[in-house]
Amino acid sequence: MGKKYLFSEDTNGRVHEVKVDPKHLDKQLREERAAGRTPTVLDEDDRIRFGLLGKKLRDR
């Protein structure tokens, strides 16, 4: 099992990385949704893929 990354998007579209507590990830996701934010969980491979995709979009 690899490292997990939690990103939280607020209603204004700003995204913040939240430190993940692997034992309480479900609770963290519920708390983010209850606060009106949209949580996204990525593993290491997905984070690299999305990072490369974002870089390609910025370079266009």
C-alpha positions as CSV (number, residue, x, y, z in Angstrom):
1,M,0.0,0.0,0.0
2,G,1.5,3.3,-1.1
3,K,1.2,6.8,0.3
4,K,-2.1,8.6,-0.1
5,Y,-2.6,12.3,-0.8
6,L,-5.8,14.2,0.1
7,F,-6.7,17.3,-1.8
8,S,-9.6,19.5,-0.7
9,E,-11.4,21.9,-3.1
10,D,-13.4,24.7,-1.5
11,T,-16.4,26.5,-3.1
12,N,-14.2,29.1,-4.6
13,G,-12.2,26.5,-6.6
14,R,-9.1,26.7,-4.5
15,V,-7.4,23.4,-3.8
16,H,-5.4,22.6,-0.7
17,E,-3.4,19.5,0.2
18,V,-4.4,18.0,3.6
19,K,-2.2,15.8,5.6
20,V,-3.5,12.3,5.5
21,D,-4.1,10.2,8.6
22,P,-4.3,6.7,7.0
23,K,-6.1,5.2,10.0
24,H,-8.8,7.8,9.8
25,L,-9.1,8.6,6.1
26,D,-12.8,7.9,6.0
27,K,-13.4,10.3,8.9
28,Q,-11.3,12.9,7.2
29,L,-13.4,12.6,3.9
30,R,-16.6,12.9,5.9
31,E,-15.4,16.0,7.6
32,E,-14.3,17.6,4.4
33,R,-17.7,17.0,2.8
34,A,-19.5,18.2,5.9
35,A,-17.5,21.5,5.6
36,G,-18.7,22.0,2.1
37,R,-15.5,21.0,0.4
38,T,-14.8,18.4,-2.3
39,P,-12.1,15.9,-1.2
40,T,-10.1,13.9,-3.7
41,V,-7.7,11.0,-2.7
42,L,-4.8,10.1,-4.9
43,D,-2.1,7.4,-4.5
44,E,1.5,8.1,-5.6
45,D,1.0,7.0,-9.2
46,D,-2.1,9.0,-9.7
47,R,-0.5,12.1,-8.2
48,I,2.4,11.8,-10.7
49,R,0.0,11.3,-13.6
50,F,-2.1,14.3,-12.7
51,G,1.0,16.4,-12.1
52,L,2.4,15.6,-15.5
53,L,-1.0,16.3,-17.1
54,G,-1.1,19.7,-15.3
55,K,2.4,20.5,-16.5
56,K,1.4,19.7,-20.1
57,L,-1.6,21.9,-19.9
58,R,0.4,24.8,-18.5
59,D,3.1,24.5,-21.2
60,R,0.5,24.8,-24.0
